[in-house]
Amino acid sequence: MSGTNVARITHVIAESPKGFDDAVQVGFARAASTLRGITGLRIVEQRVSVKDNKINTYRVKMEVIFILD
């Protein structure tokens, strides 16, 4: 069965005060520092935290898909 792959999914929650795009970049950078063979991300959820009637942080929950060695 050479040429077949098995993938795994892990969940990551990341946040940024700058925006959702930056939160995704922060989460991806952290996942990439630990996981090998990342093939994709799926953004599952987006949220914001509010403080003093202003958006404080942007949060994303994502699935990180990677190939097992």
Secondary structure, DSSP 4 states (H G I P E B T S, - for coil): -TT---EEEEEEEEEESS-HHHHHHHHHHHHHHH-S-EEEEEEEEEEEEEETTEEEEEEEEEEEEEE--
